[in-house]
């Protein structure tokens, strides 16, 4: 799932307010929980970081065997939702204050989406050494 667009609602006094949809908040919470487990007692990175993100999407069961095989081999890639940038944004926001202080620290990103038997998103974040 990718990050949902902010929604606009109204307060009781009638003022407009932007809010994050509940499904997005829930997914960001899952990402945050997994990140806390992975980080253990380590502090968030304080300098520039690079992120490698790989989203593996399920192959539709309705596809013929030949097309499923093409998807597994990488000949066919997912050009459907969720958009790769929205997947990345959801991950970035879920990792804030856990893996890094703020997602503005991401200075290099490698991301892809492909098909696989087991849907999963794998994320690696590394701190980039600062020049002496």
PyMOL commands that set and color helices and strands:
alter all, ss='L'
color gray80, all
select helices_A, chain A and resi 22-39+65-73+84-95+103-105
alter helices_A, ss='H'
color red, helices_A
select strands_A, chain A and resi 7-10+16-19+49-58+106-116+120-127
alter strands_A, ss='S'
color yellow, strands_A
deselect
rebuild
show_as cartoon
